[in-house]
Amino acid sequence: MKKLILIALTVFVAMNTGLSCTNFLITKGASTDGSTMISYAADSHTLYGELYQFPAMTYPEGSMLDVYEWDTGKYLGKIRQVVQTYSVIGNMNEHQVSIGETTYGGREELSGGKSGIVDYGSLMWIALQRAKTAREAIKIITELLDEYGYYSSGESFSIADANEVWMFEMIGKGEGQKGALWVAVLIPDGYVAAHANHARITTFPYQKKNDWFNPKQTVFHAKDVISFAREKGWFKGKDAEFSFSDTYAPVDFGAARFCEIRVWSFFKSVCKDAEKYLDYASGNHITHDAVTGYANNRMPLYIKPDAKISVHDVMNFMRDHLEGTPYDMTVDAGAGPYGNPYRWRPLTWKVDGVSYCNERATATQQTGFSFVSQMRSWMPDVVGGIHWFSVDDAASTVYFPMYASSSRTPEAYRVGNGDMMTFSPNSAFWVFNQVSNFAYTRFNLIHPEIKAKQAGMENDYLVKVAQTDAQALEMYKQNPQAAREFLTEFSCSTGDQLVAEWTALYQHLFTRFMDGNVKKKAVVPEGSKYHPAEVEQPGYDERTLRRIVEETGDKLKVKGAAH
């Protein structure tokens, strides 16, 4: 029981310090056009949303690379630099390799030790600068872990290229022990997967050797991933029975309700059969094997969707608030009179000594940035990779197409254009936050206008991307560099124009909805000089009014008024 409490606390701390992210993984055979896709929401109350860029570079032999922790900027140490690096935009490189992550913490004995100099954030972007395939990225990451040690707690990566999609999970070995325990699993073609702040890889076939570039090998792992657990007394069964997640991050109420429920909500959106896992995902009924102690009613690692999934589908899956489920965030008392699907922190709270929780849905107010990476194997890399990027809350943002081969980023998304405590009027992060935070005040009135604008712009981008692809492919035949510059200009102008339009949207919304009114331009009556606006005052819904009466009794009752 003490162990479970410690694990729950680890999850709770991770959730409340902002290390809370959601990833969806789509294989070629599960997508409408043969793309591979991964999505990622970098959810942190202190993460500033901007579009990172690492240009391709050549370094002298023997060069060293300074490593800084992504979350804090703390200097961790030096590692060997490679001679040639690849260009990276956001979380995707010029070879259509993309990486996302989600923190799960794991066993306190392992997650607390920081006996290395490479953190999870550095692992992502170092691998992106060095890898041409997903398999190569996994190989690079694990070699870095072996040589330099791991600095972070339990972590899951989504790693994909234009052909394959992998889930990779790791955790340190504890104080004073170098390296990490890890396992990587290829998601079978035609299936989709997801992970959201909890380790999800359970059993897997133990491999005697990591034959990295053998296409028949679909599992890689640390050689001591099972023997380490045996030495600690955490596992005593056969190798085939060993579960990575159940050993190094056992599932409990918090892991299910705050994390696995996001996976479940995605799964049930693409596969009717996934509805049956709600009891588990809600944390209300986790059953355990009598011998191993493992949870034995968990969701599968991956699931086959009932229909093919488009890139726009994935964007919309990232906007989920558990709508249409028993945990729909728009309908309970916490939603207030305007159906607001957001709950301010802390995540858990007490009344009369009894603990309660808020729901943690996929779309959340504290998102710094999110993306849907789309990798297309039938095109050259210069054209094939699109990093659909956004900042702030996914439900109120717009994903715009950023071709991964681009040589620069839009000014509105540039690193250094504002920061978490420095407002910049032409920064995408601040402009989108102005719109979303205003919408939170009266969500069911304001958000529909945002959603309509969002859908219109993203549908327009999908049309423009098809046209841009065709032009770039023709250009590429004659001059690949000219195609790259063409795509760079398209991406940058699209991103900056989006922020200009969103600034105008904020001005419109603020004008229309200020002071509790809903206004629109009025026709000036004949004989009048002007008529400023038509005004509606919708007030509160009947449910809210009844709650007010129940709580105030006769205090607000109008005396002498007709009944």
FILUMKE-807088 format. One record per residue (C-alpha): residue number from 1; x, y, z. Coordinates in nm, 2 decimals, padded with zeros to 4 digits. Each point is the difference from the previous one (the first is absolute). Example, Ala and Ser with C-alpha at 12.3 -4.5 7.8 and 13.67 -1.06 7.14 Angstrom:
<1,<01.23,-00.45,00.78>>
<2,<00.14,00.34,-00.07>>
***
This chain:
<1,<00.00,00.00,00.00>>
<2,<00.28,00.24,00.09>>
<3,<00.16,-00.06,-00.35>>
<4,<-00.33,00.08,-00.17>>
<5,<-00.04,00.32,00.20>>
<6,<00.35,00.10,-00.11>>
<7,<-00.08,-00.07,-00.36>>
<8,<-00.32,00.20,00.02>>
<9,<00.19,00.29,00.15>>
<10,<00.25,-00.02,-00.28>>
<11,<-00.28,00.02,-00.26>>
<12,<-00.16,00.29,00.19>>
<13,<00.32,00.20,00.02>>
<14,<00.07,-00.05,-00.37>>
<15,<-00.35,00.11,-00.08>>
<16,<00.02,00.31,00.21>>
<17,<00.35,00.11,-00.10>>
<18,<-00.11,00.00,-00.37>>
<19,<00.16,-00.32,-00.13>>
<20,<-00.33,-00.12,-00.14>>
<21,<-00.01,-00.08,-00.37>>
<22,<-00.21,-00.21,-00.24>>
<23,<00.12,-00.19,-00.31>>
<24,<-00.20,-00.18,-00.27>>
<25,<00.18,-00.23,-00.25>>
<26,<-00.14,-00.09,-00.34>>
<27,<00.16,-00.26,-00.23>>
<28,<00.00,00.01,-00.38>>
<29,<-00.27,-00.26,-00.04>>
<30,<-00.23,00.19,00.25>>
<31,<00.01,00.33,-00.18>>
<32,<-00.21,00.12,-00.29>>
<33,<00.29,00.08,-00.22>>
<34,<00.28,-00.23,00.11>>
<35,<00.17,00.26,00.22>>
<36,<00.15,-00.09,00.34>>
<37,<-00.10,00.25,00.27>>
<38,<00.08,00.08,00.36>>
<39,<-00.16,00.27,00.21>>
<40,<00.14,00.17,00.31>>
<41,<-00.12,00.26,00.24>>
<42,<00.27,00.15,00.22>>
<43,<-00.21,00.08,00.30>>
<44,<00.17,00.22,00.26>>
<45,<-00.12,00.30,00.20>>
<46,<00.34,00.16,-00.06>>
<47,<00.10,-00.11,-00.35>>
<48,<-00.01,00.28,-00.26>>
<49,<-00.13,-00.12,-00.33>>
<50,<00.25,00.08,-00.28>>
<51,<00.13,-00.19,-00.31>>
<52,<00.35,-00.13,00.06>>
<53,<00.25,-00.01,-00.28>>
<54,<00.34,-00.17,-00.03>>
<55,<00.18,00.06,-00.34>>
<56,<00.21,-00.28,-00.15>>
<57,<00.36,00.05,00.11>>
<58,<00.35,-00.14,-00.07>>
<59,<00.24,-00.02,00.30>>
<60,<00.37,-00.08,00.02>>
<61,<00.10,-00.35,00.12>>
<62,<00.02,00.00,00.38>>
<63,<-00.26,00.27,00.06>>
<64,<-00.20,-00.01,00.32>>
<65,<-00.37,00.09,00.06>>
<66,<-00.12,00.17,00.31>>
<67,<-00.32,-00.16,00.14>>
<68,<-00.26,00.21,00.18>>
<69,<-00.31,-00.14,00.17>>
<70,<-00.30,00.09,-00.22>>
<71,<-00.24,00.07,00.30>>
<72,<00.24,00.23,00.19>>
<73,<00.29,00.10,-00.22>>
<74,<00.24,-00.14,00.26>>
<75,<00.34,-00.09,-00.14>>
<76,<00.05,-00.38,00.03>>
<77,<00.33,-00.07,-00.18>>
<78,<00.17,-00.07,-00.33>>
<79,<-00.04,-00.28,-00.25>>
<80,<00.18,-00.08,-00.33>>
<81,<-00.14,00.19,-00.30>>
<82,<-00.03,-00.17,-00.34>>
<83,<00.16,00.14,-00.31>>
<84,<-00.33,00.06,-00.19>>
<85,<-00.34,00.08,00.15>>
<86,<-00.34,00.03,-00.18>>
<87,<-00.24,00.29,00.00>>
<88,<-00.29,-00.01,00.24>>
<89,<-00.32,00.20,00.02>>
<90,<-00.19,-00.05,00.32>>
<91,<00.00,-00.37,00.07>>
<92,<00.06,-00.12,-00.35>>
<93,<00.31,-00.01,-00.21>>
<94,<00.08,00.03,-00.37>>
<95,<-00.01,-00.38,-00.05>>
<96,<-00.36,-00.03,00.13>>
<97,<00.09,-00.13,00.34>>
<98,<-00.22,00.13,00.28>>
<99,<00.01,-00.05,00.38>>
<100,<-00.26,00.09,00.27>>
<101,<00.01,-00.09,00.37>>
<102,<-00.20,-00.04,00.32>>
<103,<00.13,-00.02,00.35>>
<104,<-00.12,-00.27,00.23>>
<105,<00.23,00.01,00.30>>
<106,<-00.01,-00.37,00.10>>
<107,<00.15,-00.16,00.31>>
<108,<00.13,00.25,00.25>>
<109,<00.31,-00.20,00.05>>
<110,<00.09,00.04,-00.36>>
<111,<-00.15,00.33,-00.11>>
<112,<00.17,00.20,00.28>>
<113,<00.36,-00.08,-00.09>>
<114,<00.17,00.23,-00.25>>
<115,<00.32,-00.18,-00.08>>
<116,<00.06,00.12,-00.35>>
<117,<00.04,00.31,-00.21>>
<118,<-00.26,-00.05,-00.27>>
<119,<-00.37,00.09,00.08>>
<120,<-00.30,-00.11,-00.20>>
<121,<-00.03,00.33,-00.19>>
<122,<00.36,-00.01,-00.11>>
<123,<-00.04,-00.36,-00.11>>
<124,<-00.28,00.10,-00.24>>
<125,<00.17,00.29,-00.17>>
<126,<00.35,-00.16,-00.01>>
<127,<-00.16,-00.31,-00.16>>
<128,<-00.19,00.21,-00.25>>
<129,<00.32,00.18,-00.11>>
<130,<00.18,-00.34,-00.05>>
<131,<-00.26,-00.25,-00.13>>
<132,<-00.13,-00.09,-00.34>>
<133,<-00.25,-00.26,00.11>>
<134,<-00.20,-00.08,00.32>>
<135,<00.21,-00.31,00.06>>
<136,<00.32,00.21,-00.02>>
<137,<-00.15,00.25,00.24>>
<138,<-00.07,-00.28,00.26>>
<139,<00.35,-00.13,-00.05>>
<140,<00.15,00.35,00.05>>
<141,<-00.20,00.06,00.31>>
<142,<00.09,-00.33,00.17>>
<143,<00.37,00.05,-00.08>>
<144,<-00.01,00.34,00.16>>
<145,<-00.17,-00.15,00.31>>
<146,<00.27,-00.27,00.03>>
<147,<00.29,00.24,-00.05>>
<148,<-00.12,00.31,00.19>>
<149,<-00.28,-00.11,00.23>>
<150,<-00.36,00.12,00.03>>
<151,<-00.09,00.31,00.19>>
<152,<-00.39,-00.01,00.00>>
<153,<-00.27,-00.22,00.15>>
<154,<-00.22,-00.25,-00.19>>
<155,<-00.07,00.11,-00.35>>
<156,<-00.19,-00.13,-00.31>>
<157,<00.10,00.11,-00.36>>
<158,<-00.20,-00.02,-00.32>>
<159,<00.26,-00.05,-00.28>>
<160,<-00.10,-00.02,-00.36>>
<161,<00.13,00.04,-00.35>>
<162,<-00.18,-00.02,-00.33>>
<163,<-00.04,-00.38,00.02>>
<164,<00.00,-00.11,00.37>>
<165,<-00.15,00.11,00.33>>
<166,<00.16,-00.10,00.33>>
<167,<-00.08,00.04,00.37>>
<168,<00.31,00.02,00.22>>
<169,<-00.01,00.00,00.38>>
<170,<00.29,00.05,00.25>>
<171,<00.08,00.06,00.36>>
<172,<00.33,00.05,00.19>>
<173,<00.16,-00.25,00.23>>
<174,<00.00,00.21,00.31>>
<175,<00.26,00.20,00.18>>
<176,<00.36,-00.09,-00.09>>
<177,<-00.09,-00.23,-00.28>>
<178,<00.08,00.10,-00.36>>
<179,<-00.22,-00.07,-00.30>>
<180,<-00.36,-00.08,-00.03>>
<181,<-00.26,-00.28,-00.02>>
<182,<-00.19,00.02,-00.32>>
<183,<-00.21,-00.18,-00.26>>
<184,<-00.12,00.11,-00.35>>
<185,<-00.29,-00.16,-00.19>>
<186,<-00.09,00.04,-00.37>>
<187,<-00.37,00.08,-00.04>>
<188,<-00.13,-00.25,-00.26>>
<189,<-00.11,00.15,-00.33>>
<190,<-00.38,00.07,00.00>>
<191,<-00.01,00.07,00.37>>
<192,<00.01,00.31,00.22>>
<193,<00.14,00.06,00.35>>
<194,<00.01,00.27,00.26>>
<195,<00.17,00.09,00.33>>
<196,<-00.07,00.27,00.25>>
<197,<00.22,00.03,00.31>>
<198,<00.00,-00.37,00.08>>
<199,<00.22,-00.28,-00.13>>
<200,<-00.20,-00.23,-00.23>>
<201,<00.23,-00.27,-00.12>>
<202,<-00.07,-00.32,00.19>>
<203,<00.12,-00.34,-00.12>>
<204,<00.24,-00.04,-00.30>>
<205,<00.22,-00.28,-00.15>>
<206,<00.35,00.02,00.15>>
<207,<00.26,00.05,-00.27>>
<208,<00.35,-00.14,00.04>>
<209,<00.14,00.27,-00.22>>
<210,<-00.12,00.34,-00.13>>
<211,<00.04,-00.05,-00.37>>
<212,<-00.08,00.36,-00.08>>
<213,<-00.05,-00.01,-00.37>>
<214,<-00.16,-00.34,-00.03>>
<215,<-00.36,00.09,-00.12>>
<216,<-00.12,-00.33,00.16>>
<217,<00.10,00.11,00.35>>
<218,<-00.29,00.20,00.14>>
<219,<00.12,00.03,00.36>>
<220,<00.31,00.15,00.15>>
<221,<00.10,00.02,00.37>>
<222,<00.27,00.04,00.25>>
<223,<00.18,-00.33,00.07>>
<224,<-00.07,00.03,00.37>>
<225,<-00.36,00.12,-00.02>>
<226,<-00.12,-00.32,00.16>>
<227,<00.30,-00.11,00.20>>
<228,<00.01,00.33,00.18>>
<229,<-00.35,-00.05,00.13>>
<230,<00.09,-00.35,00.12>>
<231,<00.30,00.13,00.19>>
<232,<-00.23,00.26,00.17>>
<233,<-00.25,-00.27,00.09>>
<234,<-00.27,00.16,-00.21>>
<235,<-00.05,-00.29,-00.24>>
<236,<00.03,-00.38,00.04>>
<237,<-00.18,-00.15,-00.29>>
<238,<00.09,-00.11,-00.35>>
<239,<00.15,00.25,-00.25>>
<240,<-00.31,-00.02,-00.22>>
<241,<-00.22,00.11,00.30>>
<242,<00.21,00.31,00.08>>
<243,<-00.19,00.33,-00.04>>
<244,<00.21,00.32,-00.03>>
<245,<-00.28,00.23,00.10>>
<246,<-00.14,-00.21,00.28>>
<247,<00.35,-00.05,00.15>>
<248,<00.15,00.35,-00.03>>
<249,<-00.32,00.21,00.01>>
<250,<-00.29,-00.20,00.14>>
<251,<-00.34,00.14,-00.09>>
<252,<-00.22,00.14,00.28>>
<253,<-00.30,00.23,00.02>>
<254,<00.20,00.31,-00.09>>
<255,<00.18,-00.16,-00.29>>
<256,<-00.33,-00.13,-00.14>>
<257,<-00.23,00.30,00.06>>
<258,<00.25,00.28,-00.08>>
<259,<00.19,-00.17,-00.28>>
<260,<-00.14,-00.32,-00.14>>
<261,<-00.34,00.16,-00.04>>
<262,<00.14,00.22,-00.27>>
<263,<00.12,-00.31,-00.19>>
<264,<-00.34,-00.15,00.05>>
<265,<-00.18,00.30,-00.13>>
<266,<00.21,-00.01,-00.32>>
<267,<-00.04,-00.38,-00.04>>
<268,<-00.38,00.02,00.04>>
<269,<-00.01,00.28,-00.26>>
<270,<00.15,-00.23,-00.26>>
<271,<-00.12,-00.34,00.11>>
<272,<-00.34,-00.09,00.14>>
<273,<00.15,-00.30,00.18>>
<274,<00.21,00.22,00.22>>
<275,<-00.30,00.12,00.20>>
<276,<00.03,-00.31,00.22>>
<277,<00.32,00.13,00.16>>
<278,<-00.17,00.30,00.17>>
<279,<-00.03,-00.17,00.34>>
<280,<00.38,-00.05,00.00>>
<281,<00.09,00.34,-00.14>>
<282,<-00.22,00.18,00.25>>
<283,<00.21,-00.16,00.28>>
<284,<-00.32,-00.15,00.15>>
<285,<00.08,-00.36,-00.06>>
<286,<00.36,-00.10,-00.05>>
<287,<00.04,-00.38,00.06>>
<288,<00.33,-00.17,00.08>>
<289,<00.15,-00.34,-00.07>>
<290,<00.04,-00.20,00.32>>
<291,<00.35,-00.13,-00.08>>
<292,<00.17,00.30,-00.18>>
<293,<-00.19,00.28,00.16>>
<294,<-00.03,00.15,-00.35>>
<295,<-00.32,00.18,-00.11>>
<296,<-00.18,-00.26,-00.22>>
<297,<-00.28,00.21,-00.16>>
<298,<00.21,00.26,-00.17>>
<299,<-00.06,00.15,-00.35>>
<300,<00.21,-00.14,-00.28>>
<301,<00.31,00.19,-00.11>>
<302,<-00.15,00.06,-00.34>>
<303,<-00.34,-00.04,-00.17>>
<304,<-00.14,-00.04,-00.35>>
<305,<-00.22,00.29,-00.10>>
<306,<-00.34,-00.06,-00.15>>
<307,<00.08,00.25,-00.28>>
<308,<00.30,00.17,-00.15>>
<309,<00.12,00.32,00.18>>
<310,<00.09,00.33,-00.17>>
<311,<00.24,00.26,00.12>>
<312,<-00.30,00.23,00.08>>
<313,<-00.15,-00.28,00.20>>
<314,<00.31,-00.01,00.22>>
<315,<-00.01,00.37,00.05>>
<316,<-00.36,-00.03,00.12>>
<317,<00.09,-00.29,00.23>>
<318,<00.24,00.23,00.17>>
<319,<-00.30,00.22,00.09>>
<320,<-00.18,-00.25,00.22>>
<321,<-00.16,00.10,00.34>>
<322,<-00.15,-00.35,00.06>>
<323,<-00.32,00.13,-00.17>>
<324,<-00.27,-00.26,-00.03>>
<325,<00.14,-00.22,00.28>>
<326,<-00.10,-00.03,00.37>>
<327,<00.29,00.24,00.07>>
<328,<-00.10,00.27,-00.24>>
<329,<00.16,00.32,00.13>>
<330,<-00.26,00.23,-00.15>>
<331,<-00.29,-00.11,00.21>>
<332,<00.08,-00.03,00.37>>
<333,<-00.01,00.28,00.26>>
<334,<00.37,00.08,-00.06>>
<335,<-00.09,00.11,-00.35>>
<336,<-00.20,00.30,00.14>>
<337,<-00.29,00.16,-00.18>>
<338,<00.19,00.01,-00.34>>
<339,<00.11,-00.36,-00.04>>
<340,<00.37,00.07,00.05>>
<341,<00.19,-00.33,-00.05>>
<342,<00.30,00.12,00.20>>
<343,<00.09,-00.04,00.37>>
<344,<00.26,00.22,00.16>>
<345,<00.27,-00.18,00.21>>
<346,<00.06,-00.17,00.23>>
<347,<-00.11,-00.32,-00.16>>
<348,<-00.12,-00.16,00.33>>
<349,<-00.17,00.17,00.29>>
<350,<-00.17,-00.08,00.33>>
<351,<-00.34,00.08,00.16>>
<352,<-00.06,-00.11,00.36>>
<353,<00.32,-00.21,-00.02>>
<354,<-00.12,-00.19,-00.31>>
<355,<00.22,00.01,-00.31>>
<356,<-00.15,00.08,-00.34>>
<357,<00.14,00.06,-00.34>>
<358,<-00.05,00.21,-00.31>>
<359,<00.01,-00.18,-00.34>>
<360,<00.31,00.03,-00.21>>
<361,<-00.10,-00.01,-00.37>>
<362,<00.21,00.01,-00.31>>
<363,<-00.07,00.37,-00.07>>
<364,<00.12,00.21,00.29>>
<365,<00.06,00.37,00.07>>
<366,<00.37,-00.04,00.08>>
<367,<00.12,-00.13,-00.33>>
<368,<00.31,00.19,-00.11>>
<369,<00.00,-00.14,-00.36>>
<370,<-00.13,-00.31,-00.18>>
<371,<00.05,-00.15,-00.34>>
<372,<-00.11,-00.27,-00.24>>
<373,<00.30,-00.13,-00.19>>
<374,<-00.09,-00.14,-00.34>>
<375,<00.25,-00.22,-00.18>>
<376,<-00.06,-00.10,-00.36>>
<377,<00.22,-00.28,-00.15>>
<378,<-00.11,00.05,-00.36>>
<379,<00.16,00.35,-00.02>>
<380,<00.36,00.11,00.03>>
<381,<00.09,00.11,00.35>>
<382,<00.01,00.37,-00.10>>
<383,<-00.37,-00.01,-00.08>>
<384,<-00.13,-00.30,00.20>>
<385,<00.04,00.12,00.36>>
<386,<-00.26,00.24,00.14>>
<387,<00.01,00.11,00.36>>
<388,<-00.35,00.13,00.07>>
<389,<00.08,00.24,00.28>>
<390,<-00.20,00.19,00.26>>
<391,<00.03,00.19,00.33>>
<392,<-00.22,00.01,00.30>>
<393,<-00.31,-00.21,00.07>>
<394,<-00.06,-00.24,-00.29>>
<395,<-00.38,00.05,00.02>>
<396,<00.03,00.37,-00.07>>
<397,<00.31,00.01,-00.23>>
<398,<00.07,-00.06,-00.37>>
<399,<00.25,-00.25,-00.14>>
<400,<00.18,00.16,-00.29>>
<401,<00.23,-00.19,-00.25>>
<402,<00.37,00.04,00.07>>
<403,<00.20,-00.20,-00.25>>
<404,<00.28,-00.17,00.18>>
<405,<00.26,00.09,-00.26>>
<406,<-00.05,00.37,00.06>>
<407,<00.31,00.21,00.07>>
<408,<-00.17,00.24,00.23>>
<409,<-00.31,00.05,00.22>>
<410,<-00.28,00.26,-00.01>>
<411,<00.08,00.31,00.20>>
<412,<-00.31,-00.05,00.21>>
<413,<00.12,-00.34,00.12>>
<414,<00.37,00.09,00.01>>
<415,<00.20,-00.10,00.31>>
<416,<00.06,00.32,00.20>>
<417,<-00.32,00.18,-00.11>>
<418,<-00.12,00.06,00.35>>
<419,<00.02,-00.25,00.29>>
<420,<-00.22,-00.12,00.28>>
<421,<00.03,00.33,00.19>>
<422,<00.05,00.23,-00.30>>
<423,<-00.30,00.09,-00.20>>
<424,<00.05,00.04,-00.38>>
<425,<-00.29,00.13,-00.20>>
<426,<00.11,-00.19,-00.32>>
<427,<00.09,-00.33,00.18>>
<428,<-00.23,-00.29,-00.09>>
<429,<00.01,-00.13,00.36>>
<430,<-00.13,00.33,00.14>>
<431,<-00.26,00.06,-00.28>>
<432,<-00.15,-00.35,00.03>>
<433,<00.00,00.03,00.38>>
<434,<-00.19,00.32,-00.02>>
<435,<-00.27,-00.17,-00.20>>
<436,<-00.03,-00.32,00.20>>
<437,<00.01,00.17,00.34>>
<438,<-00.27,00.24,-00.10>>
<439,<-00.21,-00.30,-00.12>>
<440,<00.04,-00.17,00.34>>
<441,<-00.21,00.27,00.16>>
<442,<-00.31,-00.10,-00.20>>
<443,<00.10,-00.31,-00.19>>
<444,<-00.33,-00.12,-00.15>>
<445,<-00.06,00.35,-00.15>>
<446,<00.35,00.09,-00.12>>
<447,<00.16,-00.33,-00.09>>
<448,<-00.24,-00.09,-00.28>>
<449,<00.13,00.30,-00.20>>
<450,<00.36,-00.11,00.07>>
<451,<-00.08,-00.35,-00.11>>
<452,<-00.16,00.11,-00.33>>
<453,<00.30,00.22,-00.08>>
<454,<00.23,-00.28,00.09>>
<455,<-00.17,-00.25,-00.22>>
<456,<-00.01,00.24,-00.29>>
<457,<00.37,00.08,00.01>>
<458,<00.11,-00.36,00.05>>
<459,<-00.21,-00.12,-00.29>>
<460,<00.14,00.28,-00.21>>
<461,<00.35,-00.10,00.09>>
<462,<-00.07,-00.36,-00.11>>
<463,<-00.10,00.13,-00.34>>
<464,<00.30,00.23,-00.02>>
<465,<00.24,-00.28,00.10>>
<466,<-00.12,-00.22,-00.28>>
<467,<00.07,00.28,-00.25>>
<468,<00.33,00.09,00.16>>
<469,<00.11,-00.37,-00.01>>
<470,<-00.06,-00.01,-00.37>>
<471,<00.19,00.32,-00.07>>
<472,<00.29,-00.11,00.23>>
<473,<00.03,-00.34,-00.16>>
<474,<00.03,00.15,-00.35>>
<475,<00.26,00.25,00.13>>
<476,<00.19,-00.28,00.18>>
<477,<00.06,-00.18,-00.33>>
<478,<00.20,00.29,-00.12>>
<479,<00.14,00.16,00.31>>
<480,<-00.05,-00.16,00.35>>
<481,<00.14,00.31,00.17>>
<482,<-00.25,00.22,-00.18>>
<483,<-00.28,-00.23,00.11>>
<484,<00.12,00.03,00.36>>
<485,<00.00,00.38,-00.01>>
<486,<-00.34,00.00,-00.16>>
<487,<-00.14,-00.22,00.29>>
<488,<00.18,00.22,00.25>>
<489,<-00.17,00.31,-00.13>>
<490,<-00.34,-00.17,-00.01>>
<491,<00.04,-00.13,00.36>>
<492,<00.12,00.33,00.15>>
<493,<-00.25,00.22,-00.18>>
<494,<-00.28,-00.24,00.10>>
<495,<00.10,00.00,00.37>>
<496,<00.03,00.38,00.01>>
<497,<-00.32,00.06,-00.18>>
<498,<-00.18,-00.24,00.24>>
<499,<00.11,00.21,00.30>>
<500,<-00.11,00.32,-00.18>>
<501,<-00.35,-00.16,-00.05>>
<502,<-00.01,-00.12,00.35>>
<503,<00.08,00.35,00.13>>
<504,<-00.30,00.13,-00.20>>
<505,<-00.21,-00.29,00.14>>
<506,<00.09,00.11,00.35>>
<507,<-00.10,00.36,-00.08>>
<508,<-00.33,-00.12,-00.14>>
<509,<-00.08,-00.23,00.30>>
<510,<00.09,00.26,00.26>>
<511,<-00.22,00.26,-00.18>>
<512,<-00.29,-00.24,-00.03>>
<513,<00.01,-00.17,00.35>>
<514,<00.13,00.26,00.24>>
<515,<-00.19,00.10,00.32>>
<516,<-00.22,-00.31,-00.01>>
<517,<-00.18,00.11,-00.31>>
<518,<-00.03,-00.16,-00.34>>
<519,<00.01,00.27,-00.26>>
<520,<-00.02,00.03,-00.38>>
<521,<-00.01,00.29,-00.24>>
<522,<-00.34,00.15,-00.04>>
<523,<-00.18,00.14,-00.30>>
<524,<-00.04,00.38,00.06>>
<525,<-00.38,00.07,00.01>>
<526,<-00.13,00.25,-00.24>>
<527,<00.01,00.35,00.14>>
<528,<00.28,-00.08,00.25>>
<529,<00.36,00.10,-00.03>>
<530,<00.14,-00.32,00.15>>
<531,<-00.09,-00.32,00.19>>
<532,<00.32,-00.13,00.16>>
<533,<-00.10,-00.37,00.04>>
<534,<-00.27,-00.25,00.06>>
<535,<00.05,-00.15,00.35>>
<536,<-00.10,-00.33,00.15>>
<537,<00.04,-00.08,00.36>>
<538,<-00.04,-00.38,00.03>>
<539,<00.06,-00.02,00.37>>
<540,<00.04,-00.33,00.18>>
<541,<-00.17,-00.33,-00.09>>
<542,<-00.28,-00.14,00.21>>
<543,<00.22,-00.26,00.17>>
<544,<00.23,00.28,00.13>>
<545,<-00.30,00.21,00.11>>
<546,<-00.14,-00.28,00.20>>
<547,<00.33,-00.06,00.17>>
<548,<00.01,00.36,00.10>>
<549,<-00.35,-00.02,00.15>>
<550,<00.09,-00.32,00.18>>
<551,<00.31,00.16,00.16>>
<552,<-00.15,00.35,00.08>>
<553,<-00.36,-00.09,00.10>>
<554,<-00.20,00.32,00.02>>
<555,<00.30,00.24,00.01>>
<556,<-00.04,00.09,-00.37>>
<557,<-00.37,-00.04,-00.02>>
<558,<-00.18,00.31,-00.13>>
<559,<-00.26,00.09,00.26>>
<560,<-00.35,00.06,-00.13>>
<561,<00.08,-00.13,-00.34>>
<562,<-00.25,-00.22,-00.18>>
<563,<00.07,-00.37,00.01>>
***
